[in-house]
Amino acid sequence: MYIRLFIFLIATFVSCSTPSPVRSVSNEKTPKNVILMIGDGMGLSQISGALYSSRRGLELERFQVIGLQKTSCKDNLVTDSAAAAAAMARGIKAEKNTFGTDDKAKAPLSVLEEMKKRGWSAGIVVTSSLTHATPAAFVTYQHQRSMYEEIAKDFLNIDVDFMVGGGKEYFDRRSNDERNLIEELKQKDAIVKSYLDGDIMDLNISPQKRFIYFSADGEPLSRSAGRTYFLPACERGIIFLERRSEKGFFFLVEGSQIDWGGHANVDEMVVDETIEFDEVVGKMLDFAEKDGETLVIVTADHETGGFSITGENDKGKPIVEFISKDHTATMIPVFAYGPGSEKFAGIYENTKIHDKILEALRLNTPAE
């Protein structure tokens, strides 16, 4: 009797501590929605650190389709967020710190633009400024990632339906000109709110108009410093985008500050930001599993810091060492679930993220 009770308790503990895999979805279906989630700077070692630090396991353990992407950019083995995001957004290799547009050529449409032009709704939620490298790559045609005010102007050229992130100062307190881009966005039938209007979870958000929420003047706080909007913004974004277009939606979600913890060589921040990102992954997977028509892709742009787990302390927590304060060239995992997810298994260039999304959607020709 005691042996049976012991086995039961062990089985119960294991089932509670490790998330259950998501059920498979027919690979023959075409996805209606695409959720692309990027953990900036999140390599396999960062994921491992978060896993070993969590008593509950990670939501990422629910994925059954896993691949690896090569992250090099056009002119360097070690990429940056702008070139890496341009690869995933536009299917091109760009030079480091650029988005693929220069004096000689203009970058092709991003997957966000491709879908938007064909009638899908589109959303962006990030824990950085909206003008930061990763979200900017899906919208801007500026050359350099440091051109924040110029990048902000490009958000007036693409009607992204739902946007949440920092960077308010680049829209309404500009140094390059006297334009108030927030007022211009309002004139283009958008509702624009900010942290000054209260928490996003307390605001009335209607899909009748586009919605933009600035979470900070510049870069948002880290979660440990008090940032709370990430998960609720993503949950509200899903509801908004689903109601915004009957055709479906594209949703870009970035956990931006995993990278910042890596640059600072602060392992506690890396782990905390990765765990929060993973919590959002879980909510997106819950939606996709219930919906049955949503392709979820979780990956990163590059690894940051050479994050290495070298042992454990007396509390069973991982001991971490960094080899750099910059990015590294290690391959990055790609997790996929939903219709078309099988395309993301294997080893491939980061440009193939863009290509595989369009293949899953059966969009074989560029939008005009």
DRENDO-51104 format. One record per residue (C-alpha): residue in three letters; x, z, y. Coordinates in nm, 4 decimals, always signed. Example, Ala and Ser with C-alpha at 12.3 -4.5 7.8 and 13.67 -1.06 7.14 Angstrom:
BEGIN
+------+----------+----------+----------+
! rest !       xx !       zz !       yy !
+------+----------+----------+----------+
!  ALA !  +1.2300 !  +0.7800 !  -0.4500 !
!  SER !  +1.3670 !  +0.7140 !  -0.1060 !
+------+----------+----------+----------+
This chain:
BEGIN
+------+----------+----------+----------+
! rest !       xx !       zz !       yy !
+------+----------+----------+----------+
!  MET !  +0.0000 !  +0.0000 !  +0.0000 !
!  TYR !  +0.2775 !  +0.0950 !  +0.2453 !
!  ILE !  +0.4635 !  -0.2272 !  +0.1648 !
!  ARG !  +0.1527 !  -0.4347 !  +0.2403 !
!  LEU !  +0.0991 !  -0.2489 !  +0.5667 !
!  PHE !  +0.4633 !  -0.3059 !  +0.6642 !
!  ILE !  +0.4376 !  -0.6815 !  +0.5941 !
!  PHE !  +0.1144 !  -0.7011 !  +0.7943 !
!  LEU !  +0.2735 !  -0.5294 !  +1.0951 !
!  ILE !  +0.5780 !  -0.7563 !  +1.0860 !
!  ALA !  +0.3584 !  -1.0673 !  +1.0662 !
!  THR !  +0.1467 !  -0.9417 !  +1.3555 !
!  PHE !  +0.4551 !  -0.8752 !  +1.5701 !
!  VAL !  +0.5995 !  -1.2210 !  +1.5038 !
!  SER !  +0.2699 !  -1.3935 !  +1.5799 !
!  CYS !  +0.2356 !  -1.2045 !  +1.9078 !
!  SER !  +0.5948 !  -1.2461 !  +2.0251 !
!  THR !  +0.6282 !  -1.6203 !  +1.9623 !
!  PRO !  +0.3767 !  -1.8575 !  +2.1256 !
!  SER !  +0.1875 !  -2.0751 !  +1.8800 !
!  PRO !  +0.2680 !  -2.4483 !  +1.8820 !
!  VAL !  +0.0166 !  -2.6730 !  +2.0552 !
!  ARG !  -0.1950 !  -2.8838 !  +1.8233 !
!  SER !  -0.0958 !  -3.2489 !  +1.7953 !
!  VAL !  -0.2909 !  -3.5190 !  +1.9793 !
!  SER !  -0.3427 !  -3.8736 !  +1.8546 !
!  ASN !  -0.0473 !  -4.0859 !  +1.9614 !
!  GLU !  -0.2706 !  -4.3928 !  +1.9864 !
!  LYS !  -0.4527 !  -4.2608 !  +2.2911 !
!  THR !  -0.3581 !  -4.3516 !  +2.6464 !
!  PRO !  -0.3238 !  -4.0455 !  +2.8691 !
!  LYS !  -0.5633 !  -4.0048 !  +3.1567 !
!  ASN !  -0.3453 !  -3.7503 !  +3.3363 !
!  VAL !  +0.0311 !  -3.6995 !  +3.3635 !
!  ILE !  +0.1947 !  -3.3661 !  +3.4507 !
!  LEU !  +0.5684 !  -3.3947 !  +3.5128 !
!  MET !  +0.7376 !  -3.0558 !  +3.5377 !
!  ILE !  +1.0974 !  -3.0244 !  +3.6560 !
!  GLY !  +1.2948 !  -2.7034 !  +3.6356 !
!  ASP !  +1.5678 !  -2.7779 !  +3.8878 !
!  GLY !  +1.9064 !  -2.6832 !  +3.7392 !
!  MET !  +1.7434 !  -2.5768 !  +3.4107 !
!  GLY !  +1.9646 !  -2.6666 !  +3.1186 !
!  LEU !  +1.9333 !  -2.5505 !  +2.7596 !
!  SER !  +2.1435 !  -2.2435 !  +2.8347 !
!  GLN !  +1.9103 !  -2.1347 !  +3.1158 !
!  ILE !  +1.6175 !  -2.1739 !  +2.8787 !
!  SER !  +1.8068 !  -1.9727 !  +2.6169 !
!  GLY !  +1.8796 !  -1.6970 !  +2.8689 !
!  ALA !  +1.5124 !  -1.6734 !  +2.9608 !
!  LEU !  +1.4124 !  -1.6731 !  +2.5926 !
!  TYR !  +1.6519 !  -1.3927 !  +2.5015 !
!  SER !  +1.5414 !  -1.1935 !  +2.8068 !
!  SER !  +1.1696 !  -1.2219 !  +2.7313 !
!  ARG !  +0.9932 !  -0.9983 !  +2.4817 !
!  ARG !  +0.7070 !  -1.2456 !  +2.4517 !
!  GLY !  +0.9073 !  -1.5617 !  +2.3893 !
!  LEU !  +0.8611 !  -1.8749 !  +2.5978 !
!  GLU !  +0.5735 !  -2.1168 !  +2.6358 !
!  LEU !  +0.8294 !  -2.3940 !  +2.5849 !
!  GLU !  +0.8382 !  -2.2910 !  +2.2198 !
!  ARG !  +0.4925 !  -2.4444 !  +2.1827 !
!  PHE !  +0.6254 !  -2.8012 !  +2.2145 !
!  GLN !  +0.6834 !  -3.0065 !  +1.9010 !
!  VAL !  +0.8291 !  -3.3214 !  +2.0628 !
!  ILE !  +1.1738 !  -3.2646 !  +2.2162 !
!  GLY !  +1.4368 !  -3.5094 !  +2.3388 !
!  LEU !  +1.7551 !  -3.5153 !  +2.5445 !
!  GLN !  +1.8262 !  -3.7039 !  +2.8662 !
!  LYS !  +2.1626 !  -3.8116 !  +3.0092 !
!  THR !  +2.1860 !  -3.7149 !  +3.3752 !
!  SER !  +2.4704 !  -3.9197 !  +3.5289 !
!  CYS !  +2.4028 !  -4.1020 !  +3.8554 !
!  LYS !  +2.5251 !  -4.4446 !  +3.9709 !
!  ASP !  +2.8634 !  -4.3353 !  +4.1020 !
!  ASN !  +2.9317 !  -4.0014 !  +3.9329 !
!  LEU !  +2.9065 !  -3.8384 !  +3.5926 !
!  VAL !  +2.7818 !  -3.5194 !  +3.7625 !
!  THR !  +2.4605 !  -3.5954 !  +3.9502 !
!  ASP !  +2.2644 !  -3.4166 !  +4.2216 !
!  SER !  +1.8913 !  -3.3549 !  +4.2559 !
!  ALA !  +1.8232 !  -3.6579 !  +4.4785 !
!  ALA !  +1.9783 !  -3.9159 !  +4.2473 !
!  ALA !  +1.8457 !  -3.7445 !  +3.9346 !
!  ALA !  +1.4917 !  -3.7241 !  +4.0721 !
!  ALA !  +1.5108 !  -4.0873 !  +4.1878 !
!  ALA !  +1.6000 !  -4.1841 !  +3.8306 !
!  MET !  +1.2934 !  -4.0072 !  +3.6927 !
!  ALA !  +1.0654 !  -4.1131 !  +3.9773 !
!  ARG !  +1.1715 !  -4.4764 !  +4.0180 !
!  GLY !  +1.3641 !  -4.5726 !  +3.7042 !
!  ILE !  +1.6899 !  -4.6492 !  +3.8878 !
!  LYS !  +2.0427 !  -4.5112 !  +3.9024 !
!  ALA !  +2.1113 !  -4.4060 !  +4.2627 !
!  GLU !  +2.4345 !  -4.2881 !  +4.4199 !
!  LYS !  +2.4876 !  -3.9143 !  +4.4504 !
!  ASN !  +2.2863 !  -3.7485 !  +4.7321 !
!  THR !  +2.0716 !  -4.0606 !  +4.7818 !
!  PHE !  +1.7324 !  -4.1900 !  +4.6668 !
!  GLY !  +1.8239 !  -4.5518 !  +4.5872 !
!  THR !  +1.7419 !  -4.7126 !  +4.9211 !
!  ASP !  +2.0263 !  -4.8393 !  +5.1374 !
!  ASP !  +2.1067 !  -5.1202 !  +5.3843 !
!  LYS !  +2.1044 !  -5.3772 !  +5.1058 !
!  ALA !  +1.8088 !  -5.2755 !  +4.8918 !
!  LYS !  +1.4873 !  -5.0751 !  +4.8905 !
!  ALA !  +1.4093 !  -4.8547 !  +4.5934 !
!  PRO !  +1.1152 !  -4.9615 !  +4.3740 !
!  LEU !  +0.7861 !  -4.7733 !  +4.3799 !
!  SER !  +0.7885 !  -4.4257 !  +4.2304 !
!  VAL !  +0.5635 !  -4.3411 !  +3.9373 !
!  LEU !  +0.3544 !  -4.1348 !  +4.1822 !
!  GLU !  +0.3071 !  -4.4426 !  +4.4005 !
!  GLU !  +0.2382 !  -4.6677 !  +4.1001 !
!  MET !  -0.0420 !  -4.4419 !  +3.9842 !
!  LYS !  -0.1758 !  -4.3708 !  +4.3325 !
!  LYS !  -0.2071 !  -4.7421 !  +4.4101 !
!  ARG !  -0.4085 !  -4.7892 !  +4.0919 !
!  GLY !  -0.6627 !  -4.5192 !  +4.1726 !
!  TRP !  -0.5207 !  -4.1986 !  +4.0270 !
!  SER !  -0.5023 !  -3.8873 !  +4.2439 !
!  ALA !  -0.1597 !  -3.7337 !  +4.3007 !
!  GLY !  -0.0295 !  -3.3832 !  +4.3632 !
!  ILE !  +0.2987 !  -3.2011 !  +4.4291 !
!  VAL !  +0.3672 !  -2.8271 !  +4.4020 !
!  VAL !  +0.7237 !  -2.6989 !  +4.4484 !
!  THR !  +0.9025 !  -2.3727 !  +4.5220 !
!  SER !  +1.1301 !  -2.5499 !  +4.7719 !
!  SER !  +1.0442 !  -2.7337 !  +5.0920 !
!  LEU !  +0.8381 !  -3.0477 !  +5.0399 !
!  THR !  +1.1215 !  -3.2457 !  +5.1986 !
!  HIS !  +1.3772 !  -3.1175 !  +4.9470 !
!  ALA !  +1.5500 !  -3.3637 !  +4.7158 !
!  THR !  +1.3248 !  -3.3579 !  +4.4089 !
!  PRO !  +0.9784 !  -3.3875 !  +4.5683 !
!  ALA !  +1.1176 !  -3.6222 !  +4.8335 !
!  ALA !  +1.2401 !  -3.8677 !  +4.5678 !
!  PHE !  +0.8794 !  -3.9463 !  +4.4710 !
!  VAL !  +0.7778 !  -4.0233 !  +4.8300 !
!  THR !  +1.0663 !  -4.1163 !  +5.0585 !
!  TYR !  +1.2618 !  -4.4343 !  +5.1295 !
!  GLN !  +1.5253 !  -4.2611 !  +5.3394 !
!  HIS !  +1.8856 !  -4.3001 !  +5.2330 !
!  GLN !  +2.0251 !  -3.9462 !  +5.2370 !
!  ARG !  +1.8678 !  -3.6268 !  +5.1025 !
!  SER !  +1.9751 !  -3.4350 !  +5.4158 !
!  MET !  +1.7424 !  -3.6378 !  +5.6420 !
!  TYR !  +1.4633 !  -3.3793 !  +5.6279 !
!  GLU !  +1.2767 !  -3.4826 !  +5.9431 !
!  GLU !  +1.2906 !  -3.8504 !  +5.8494 !
!  ILE !  +1.1707 !  -3.7648 !  +5.4989 !
!  ALA !  +0.8792 !  -3.5692 !  +5.6495 !
!  LYS !  +0.7614 !  -3.8862 !  +5.8262 !
!  ASP !  +0.7386 !  -4.0665 !  +5.4927 !
!  PHE !  +0.4691 !  -3.8226 !  +5.3809 !
!  LEU !  +0.2409 !  -3.9975 !  +5.6315 !
!  ASN !  +0.2840 !  -4.3278 !  +5.4481 !
!  ILE !  +0.1634 !  -4.2071 !  +5.1075 !
!  ASP !  -0.1650 !  -4.0192 !  +5.0798 !
!  VAL !  -0.0650 !  -3.7510 !  +4.8314 !
!  ASP !  -0.3908 !  -3.5655 !  +4.7644 !
!  PHE !  -0.2627 !  -3.2122 !  +4.7041 !
!  MET !  +0.0695 !  -3.0728 !  +4.8257 !
!  VAL !  +0.2095 !  -2.7209 !  +4.8312 !
!  GLY !  +0.5601 !  -2.6173 !  +4.9343 !
!  GLY !  +0.7751 !  -2.5086 !  +5.2255 !
!  GLY !  +0.9258 !  -2.7080 !  +5.5100 !
!  LYS !  +0.6612 !  -2.6684 !  +5.7800 !
!  GLU !  +0.9270 !  -2.6795 !  +6.0536 !
!  TYR !  +1.0178 !  -3.0385 !  +5.9663 !
!  PHE !  +0.6603 !  -3.1427 !  +6.0414 !
!  ASP !  +0.5660 !  -2.9511 !  +6.3569 !
!  ARG !  +0.8860 !  -2.8254 !  +6.5251 !
!  ARG !  +1.1072 !  -3.1281 !  +6.5035 !
!  SER !  +1.4380 !  -3.1765 !  +6.6813 !
!  ASN !  +1.4609 !  -3.5572 !  +6.6491 !
!  ASP !  +1.1360 !  -3.6287 !  +6.8335 !
!  GLU !  +0.8292 !  -3.4583 !  +6.9802 !
!  ARG !  +0.5842 !  -3.5687 !  +6.7115 !
!  ASN !  +0.3588 !  -3.3132 !  +6.5437 !
!  LEU !  +0.3202 !  -3.4532 !  +6.1941 !
!  ILE !  +0.0751 !  -3.1824 !  +6.0962 !
!  GLU !  -0.1673 !  -3.3015 !  +6.3620 !
!  GLU !  -0.1102 !  -3.6590 !  +6.2484 !
!  LEU !  -0.1881 !  -3.5597 !  +5.8897 !
!  LYS !  -0.5105 !  -3.3969 !  +6.0067 !
!  GLN !  -0.6024 !  -3.7199 !  +6.1815 !
!  LYS !  -0.5550 !  -3.8944 !  +5.8468 !
!  ASP !  -0.8347 !  -3.6888 !  +5.6893 !
!  ALA !  -0.6204 !  -3.4084 !  +5.5478 !
!  ILE !  -0.6819 !  -3.0346 !  +5.5560 !
!  VAL !  -0.3531 !  -2.8656 !  +5.6473 !
!  LYS !  -0.3060 !  -2.4911 !  +5.6040 !
!  SER !  -0.0071 !  -2.2592 !  +5.5849 !
!  TYR !  +0.0988 !  -1.9058 !  +5.5026 !
!  LEU !  -0.0307 !  -1.8168 !  +5.8513 !
!  ASP !  -0.3835 !  -1.8833 !  +5.7245 !
!  GLY !  -0.3452 !  -1.6484 !  +5.4254 !
!  ASP !  -0.2572 !  -1.6792 !  +5.0579 !
!  ILE !  -0.3507 !  -2.0050 !  +4.8922 !
!  MET !  -0.5621 !  -1.8221 !  +4.6340 !
!  ASP !  -0.7857 !  -1.6943 !  +4.9148 !
!  LEU !  -0.8511 !  -2.0330 !  +5.0790 !
!  ASN !  -1.1542 !  -2.2529 !  +5.0290 !
!  ILE !  -1.0233 !  -2.5847 !  +4.8944 !
!  SER !  -1.2552 !  -2.8845 !  +4.8597 !
!  PRO !  -1.1550 !  -3.2105 !  +4.6871 !
!  GLN !  -1.3506 !  -3.4028 !  +4.9517 !
!  LYS !  -1.0350 !  -3.4178 !  +5.1646 !
!  ARG !  -0.6643 !  -3.4122 !  +5.0922 !
!  PHE !  -0.5152 !  -3.0635 !  +5.0993 !
!  ILE !  -0.1692 !  -2.9578 !  +5.2181 !
!  TYR !  -0.0391 !  -2.6012 !  +5.2229 !
!  PHE !  +0.2930 !  -2.4969 !  +5.3737 !
!  SER !  +0.4219 !  -2.1853 !  +5.2024 !
!  ALA !  +0.7104 !  -2.1321 !  +5.4479 !
!  ASP !  +0.8632 !  -2.2671 !  +5.7681 !
!  GLY !  +1.1838 !  -2.3559 !  +5.5854 !
!  GLU !  +1.2617 !  -2.2748 !  +5.2242 !
!  PRO !  +1.0247 !  -2.0347 !  +5.0419 !
!  LEU !  +1.1293 !  -1.6932 !  +4.9161 !
!  SER !  +1.2436 !  -1.6396 !  +4.5600 !
!  ARG !  +0.9955 !  -1.4758 !  +4.3244 !
!  SER !  +1.1966 !  -1.1536 !  +4.3219 !
!  ALA !  +1.1794 !  -1.1468 !  +4.7043 !
!  GLY !  +0.7997 !  -1.1761 !  +4.7022 !
!  ARG !  +0.6938 !  -1.5366 !  +4.6418 !
!  THR !  +0.3526 !  -1.5414 !  +4.4714 !
!  TYR !  +0.1966 !  -1.8830 !  +4.5317 !
!  PHE !  +0.3525 !  -2.0953 !  +4.2547 !
!  LEU !  +0.1222 !  -2.0274 !  +3.9600 !
!  PRO !  -0.2071 !  -2.0075 !  +4.1551 !
!  ALA !  -0.1188 !  -2.3243 !  +4.3490 !
!  CYS !  -0.0637 !  -2.5114 !  +4.0225 !
!  GLU !  -0.3868 !  -2.3797 !  +3.8730 !
!  ARG !  -0.5840 !  -2.4776 !  +4.1822 !
!  GLY !  -0.4033 !  -2.8104 !  +4.1951 !
!  ILE !  -0.5200 !  -2.9043 !  +3.8462 !
!  ILE !  -0.8841 !  -2.8346 !  +3.9371 !
!  PHE !  -0.8520 !  -3.0199 !  +4.2683 !
!  LEU !  -0.6862 !  -3.3306 !  +4.1248 !
!  GLU !  -0.9269 !  -3.3525 !  +3.8317 !
!  ARG !  -1.2202 !  -3.3560 !  +4.0727 !
!  ARG !  -1.0481 !  -3.5841 !  +4.3234 !
!  SER !  -1.0439 !  -3.8946 !  +4.1005 !
!  GLU !  -1.2423 !  -3.9873 !  +3.7919 !
!  LYS !  -0.9555 !  -4.2090 !  +3.6776 !
!  GLY !  -0.7140 !  -3.9171 !  +3.6391 !
!  PHE !  -0.4122 !  -3.7701 !  +3.8150 !
!  PHE !  -0.0352 !  -3.7445 !  +3.8439 !
!  PHE !  +0.0956 !  -3.3942 !  +3.9106 !
!  LEU !  +0.4581 !  -3.3173 !  +3.9966 !
!  VAL !  +0.5521 !  -2.9503 !  +3.9544 !
!  GLU !  +0.9010 !  -2.8231 !  +4.0339 !
!  GLY !  +1.0524 !  -2.4814 !  +3.9763 !
!  SER !  +1.3110 !  -2.5439 !  +4.2467 !
!  GLN !  +1.4971 !  -2.2163 !  +4.2671 !
!  ILE !  +1.6382 !  -2.1984 !  +3.9150 !
!  ASP !  +1.9024 !  -2.4231 !  +4.0663 !
!  TRP !  +1.9634 !  -2.1906 !  +4.3610 !
!  GLY !  +2.0318 !  -1.8993 !  +4.1284 !
!  GLY !  +2.2824 !  -2.1184 !  +3.9470 !
!  HIS !  +2.4628 !  -2.2165 !  +4.2668 !
!  ALA !  +2.4816 !  -1.8490 !  +4.3658 !
!  ASN !  +2.5923 !  -1.7492 !  +4.0129 !
!  VAL !  +2.3155 !  -1.4865 !  +3.9976 !
!  ASP !  +2.1965 !  -1.4804 !  +3.6385 !
!  GLU !  +1.9042 !  -1.2465 !  +3.7123 !
!  MET !  +1.7604 !  -1.5028 !  +3.9548 !
!  VAL !  +1.8138 !  -1.7895 !  +3.7111 !
!  VAL !  +1.6308 !  -1.6032 !  +3.4359 !
!  ASP !  +1.3494 !  -1.4786 !  +3.6612 !
!  GLU !  +1.2832 !  -1.8222 !  +3.8098 !
!  THR !  +1.2954 !  -1.9849 !  +3.4652 !
!  ILE !  +1.0473 !  -1.7323 !  +3.3254 !
!  GLU !  +0.8073 !  -1.7963 !  +3.6151 !
!  PHE !  +0.8406 !  -2.1715 !  +3.5639 !
!  ASP !  +0.7694 !  -2.1207 !  +3.1953 !
!  GLU !  +0.4528 !  -1.9273 !  +3.2822 !
!  VAL !  +0.3329 !  -2.2306 !  +3.4768 !
!  VAL !  +0.4259 !  -2.4522 !  +3.1807 !
!  GLY !  +0.1966 !  -2.2396 !  +2.9659 !
!  LYS !  -0.1000 !  -2.2890 !  +3.1993 !
!  MET !  -0.0409 !  -2.6645 !  +3.2111 !
!  LEU !  -0.0227 !  -2.6758 !  +2.8310 !
!  ASP !  -0.3446 !  -2.4755 !  +2.8027 !
!  PHE !  -0.5173 !  -2.7333 !  +3.0227 !
!  ALA !  -0.3723 !  -3.0258 !  +2.8299 !
!  GLU !  -0.4640 !  -2.8800 !  +2.4908 !
!  LYS !  -0.8222 !  -2.8262 !  +2.6008 !
!  ASP !  -0.8446 !  -3.1573 !  +2.7848 !
!  GLY !  -0.6959 !  -3.3793 !  +2.5133 !
!  GLU !  -0.6137 !  -3.6583 !  +2.7596 !
!  THR !  -0.3138 !  -3.5151 !  +2.9436 !
!  LEU !  +0.0525 !  -3.5978 !  +2.8900 !
!  VAL !  +0.2784 !  -3.3024 !  +2.9829 !
!  ILE !  +0.6515 !  -3.3609 !  +3.0273 !
!  VAL !  +0.8886 !  -3.0714 !  +3.1001 !
!  THR !  +1.2515 !  -3.1369 !  +3.1844 !
!  ALA !  +1.5170 !  -3.0807 !  +3.4520 !
!  ASP !  +1.7250 !  -3.2930 !  +3.6868 !
!  HIS !  +2.0578 !  -3.1410 !  +3.5778 !
!  GLU !  +2.2181 !  -2.8128 !  +3.4750 !
!  THR !  +2.3636 !  -2.5839 !  +3.7430 !
!  GLY !  +2.6477 !  -2.3361 !  +3.7210 !
!  GLY !  +2.7705 !  -2.3893 !  +3.3682 !
!  PHE !  +2.5482 !  -2.0973 !  +3.2664 !
!  SER !  +2.6942 !  -1.9538 !  +2.9441 !
!  ILE !  +2.5684 !  -1.6737 !  +2.7199 !
!  THR !  +2.8699 !  -1.4876 !  +2.5824 !
!  GLY !  +2.7090 !  -1.1847 !  +2.4187 !
!  GLU !  +2.4565 !  -0.9071 !  +2.4728 !
!  ASN !  +2.4648 !  -0.5695 !  +2.6444 !
!  ASP !  +2.3622 !  -0.2319 !  +2.5010 !
!  LYS !  +2.0001 !  -0.3065 !  +2.5957 !
!  GLY !  +1.9959 !  -0.6291 !  +2.3987 !
!  LYS !  +1.9977 !  -0.8491 !  +2.7085 !
!  PRO !  +2.2253 !  -1.1532 !  +2.7258 !
!  ILE !  +2.5628 !  -1.1307 !  +2.8961 !
!  VAL !  +2.6080 !  -1.4384 !  +3.1146 !
!  GLU !  +2.9117 !  -1.6075 !  +3.2649 !
!  PHE !  +2.9258 !  -1.9086 !  +3.4966 !
!  ILE !  +3.1994 !  -2.1717 !  +3.5001 !
!  SER !  +3.0968 !  -2.3346 !  +3.8282 !
!  LYS !  +2.8921 !  -2.2989 !  +4.1448 !
!  ASP !  +2.7871 !  -2.6629 !  +4.1209 !
!  HIS !  +2.6076 !  -2.8932 !  +3.8789 !
!  THR !  +2.7409 !  -2.9977 !  +3.5401 !
!  ALA !  +2.6993 !  -3.3145 !  +3.3338 !
!  THR !  +2.5484 !  -3.1575 !  +3.0213 !
!  MET !  +2.2494 !  -3.3363 !  +2.8694 !
!  ILE !  +1.9085 !  -3.1891 !  +2.9507 !
!  PRO !  +1.6175 !  -3.1209 !  +2.7127 !
!  VAL !  +1.2867 !  -3.3043 !  +2.7525 !
!  PHE !  +0.9695 !  -3.1458 !  +2.6125 !
!  ALA !  +0.6522 !  -3.3528 !  +2.5748 !
!  TYR !  +0.2952 !  -3.2931 !  +2.4627 !
!  GLY !  -0.0177 !  -3.5075 !  +2.4566 !
!  PRO !  -0.0967 !  -3.8786 !  +2.4282 !
!  GLY !  +0.2273 !  -4.0772 !  +2.4446 !
!  SER !  +0.4466 !  -3.7721 !  +2.3865 !
!  GLU !  +0.6247 !  -3.9293 !  +2.0884 !
!  LYS !  +0.7984 !  -4.1669 !  +2.3296 !
!  PHE !  +1.0047 !  -3.8789 !  +2.4669 !
!  ALA !  +1.1861 !  -3.7918 !  +2.1434 !
!  GLY !  +1.5472 !  -3.9025 !  +2.1032 !
!  ILE !  +1.8429 !  -3.9343 !  +2.3411 !
!  TYR !  +1.8186 !  -4.1604 !  +2.6472 !
!  GLU !  +1.9097 !  -4.2083 !  +3.0136 !
!  ASN !  +1.7166 !  -4.0138 !  +3.2777 !
!  THR !  +1.5753 !  -4.3435 !  +3.4099 !
!  LYS !  +1.3766 !  -4.3704 !  +3.0880 !
!  ILE !  +1.1549 !  -4.0780 !  +3.1954 !
!  HIS !  +0.9977 !  -4.3146 !  +3.4511 !
!  ASP !  +0.9792 !  -4.6011 !  +3.2020 !
!  LYS !  +0.8270 !  -4.3932 !  +2.9252 !
!  ILE !  +0.5545 !  -4.2576 !  +3.1541 !
!  LEU !  +0.4527 !  -4.6104 !  +3.2534 !
!  GLU !  +0.4690 !  -4.7217 !  +2.8885 !
!  ALA !  +0.2428 !  -4.4331 !  +2.7855 !
!  LEU !  -0.0032 !  -4.5355 !  +3.0587 !
!  ARG !  +0.0328 !  -4.9020 !  +2.9547 !
!  LEU !  +0.1292 !  -5.0002 !  +3.3075 !
!  ASN !  +0.3591 !  -5.2900 !  +3.2280 !
!  THR !  +0.3628 !  -5.4544 !  +3.5715 !
!  PRO !  +0.4432 !  -5.2976 !  +3.9098 !
!  ALA !  +0.1545 !  -5.2150 !  +4.1413 !
!  GLU !  +0.1232 !  -5.4450 !  +4.4415 !
+------+----------+----------+----------+
